[in-house]
Amino acid sequence: MLSYKQMTVERLICTCDRCKKPIDPETEEIEWQERFIISFRAGYGSVFGDGNLVEGDFCQDCIKSVLGKWLRIKTEEDLDARHKPVSAPEKIKQPYQYKEMEAERHVSSDFSTIYKAAVETETKKLKKRGRTNTAQVI
């Protein structure tokens, strides 16, 4: 038998601290992704007070209207190469890490070559002894 039960569901919704606009991640996905969250601990001599926690949640429209004329907005073409997203995992390595990475590849390659040679040698020995089941080599 099917029956209906009334339930209360809690959902996380962000409210802009300036304009009070609610941002629901289920109905306003783009607004949710573009919201601006400020959270930092004020340092010594800060206008916010020494060691105080400063927080705020803002929609993108409020950030644009309050800070817009001071923001530097760059397109993908304007970005310096070091700020462009990387696609290949190796591109996230620092220059000094390339030598280490290459050395690891050579060690791995050398080990693989030695392993293959050892397997071939053992297989030949087993065949000379008349054993046809070479699965035991490994």
C-alpha positions as CSV (number, residue, x, y, z in Angstrom):
1,M,0.0,0.0,0.0
2,L,1.3,3.4,-0.9
3,S,0.9,6.3,1.5
4,Y,1.9,9.9,1.6
5,K,3.9,11.5,4.4
6,Q,4.5,15.2,4.7
7,M,8.2,16.0,5.2
8,T,10.2,19.1,5.9
9,V,13.4,19.3,3.7
10,E,16.2,21.7,4.6
11,R,18.2,23.1,1.7
12,L,21.3,25.3,1.6
13,I,20.6,28.7,0.2
14,C,23.0,31.7,0.1
15,T,21.6,35.2,0.7
16,C,23.5,38.2,-0.6
17,D,24.4,40.3,2.4
18,R,24.0,43.5,0.4
19,C,20.8,43.1,-1.6
20,K,19.3,40.2,0.4
21,K,18.7,38.2,-2.8
22,P,18.4,34.5,-2.1
23,I,20.6,32.3,-4.3
24,D,19.3,28.7,-4.5
25,P,21.8,26.2,-6.0
26,E,18.9,24.1,-7.5
27,T,17.1,26.9,-9.3
28,E,19.9,29.4,-10.0
29,E,22.9,27.3,-10.8
30,I,24.9,30.1,-12.6
31,E,24.2,32.6,-9.8
32,W,25.3,30.0,-7.2
33,Q,28.6,29.3,-9.1
34,E,29.3,33.1,-9.5
35,R,28.5,34.1,-5.9
36,F,31.4,35.8,-4.1
37,I,32.3,34.7,-0.6
38,I,34.6,36.7,1.6
39,S,36.2,35.0,4.6
40,F,39.4,36.1,6.2
41,R,41.0,36.9,9.5
42,A,42.0,40.5,9.9
43,G,45.6,41.2,10.7
44,Y,47.4,43.4,13.1
45,G,46.3,47.0,12.7
46,S,43.5,46.1,10.3
47,V,40.5,48.5,9.9
48,F,38.4,45.5,10.7
49,G,40.0,45.0,14.1
50,D,43.0,42.9,15.1
51,G,42.3,39.2,14.6
52,N,38.6,39.6,13.8
53,L,37.0,37.2,11.4
54,V,35.6,39.1,8.4
55,E,32.9,37.3,6.3
56,G,30.4,38.2,3.6
57,D,28.3,36.6,0.9
58,F,27.5,38.6,-2.3
59,C,25.8,38.0,-5.6
60,Q,27.7,38.8,-8.8
61,D,25.5,41.8,-9.5
62,C,26.4,43.5,-6.2
63,I,30.1,42.8,-6.7
64,K,29.8,44.4,-10.2
65,S,27.9,47.4,-8.9
66,V,30.2,48.1,-5.9
67,L,33.6,47.1,-7.3
68,G,33.0,47.0,-11.0
69,K,34.8,50.2,-12.0
70,W,38.0,49.0,-10.1
71,L,38.0,45.5,-11.4
72,R,40.3,44.5,-14.3
73,I,38.4,42.0,-16.4
74,K,40.5,40.0,-18.9
75,T,39.4,37.6,-21.6
76,E,41.1,34.3,-22.2
77,E,43.3,35.9,-24.9
78,D,44.5,38.6,-22.5
79,L,45.8,36.0,-19.9
80,D,49.5,35.5,-19.4
81,A,50.5,31.9,-20.2
82,R,51.0,31.1,-16.5
83,H,47.4,32.0,-15.7
84,K,45.8,29.9,-18.4
85,P,44.2,26.6,-17.5
86,V,46.3,23.5,-18.1
87,S,45.0,20.5,-19.9
88,A,47.8,17.9,-19.7
89,P,48.8,16.7,-16.2
90,E,52.5,17.2,-17.0
91,K,52.0,20.9,-17.5
92,I,51.3,21.3,-13.8
93,K,54.9,20.4,-13.1
94,Q,57.4,23.0,-12.2
95,P,60.6,23.2,-14.4
96,Y,62.8,21.7,-11.7
97,Q,60.4,18.7,-11.5
98,Y,60.9,17.8,-15.2
99,K,64.3,16.3,-14.6
100,E,63.0,14.2,-11.7
101,M,60.0,13.1,-13.8
102,E,62.3,12.1,-16.8
103,A,64.6,10.2,-14.4
104,E,61.6,8.2,-13.0
105,R,60.5,7.4,-16.6
106,H,64.0,6.0,-17.4
107,V,64.2,4.0,-14.2
108,S,60.7,2.6,-15.0
109,S,61.7,1.8,-18.6
110,D,65.0,0.2,-17.5
111,F,63.1,-2.0,-14.9
112,S,60.6,-3.0,-17.6
113,T,63.4,-4.0,-20.0
114,I,65.2,-6.0,-17.3
115,Y,62.0,-7.7,-16.2
116,K,61.1,-8.7,-19.8
117,A,64.6,-10.2,-20.3
118,A,64.4,-12.2,-17.1
119,V,61.0,-13.6,-18.1
120,E,62.3,-14.6,-21.5
121,T,65.4,-16.3,-20.0
122,E,63.3,-18.2,-17.5
123,T,60.8,-19.2,-20.2
124,K,63.6,-20.6,-22.4
125,K,65.0,-22.6,-19.4
126,L,61.6,-24.1,-18.7
127,K,61.2,-25.1,-22.4
128,K,64.6,-26.7,-22.4
129,R,63.5,-28.8,-19.4
130,G,60.4,-29.9,-21.3
131,R,57.9,-27.9,-19.4
132,T,55.3,-26.3,-21.6
133,N,53.4,-24.4,-18.9
134,T,55.3,-21.1,-18.6
135,A,52.7,-19.4,-16.5
136,Q,54.8,-20.2,-13.4
137,V,57.6,-17.8,-14.6
138,I,56.0,-14.7,-13.2
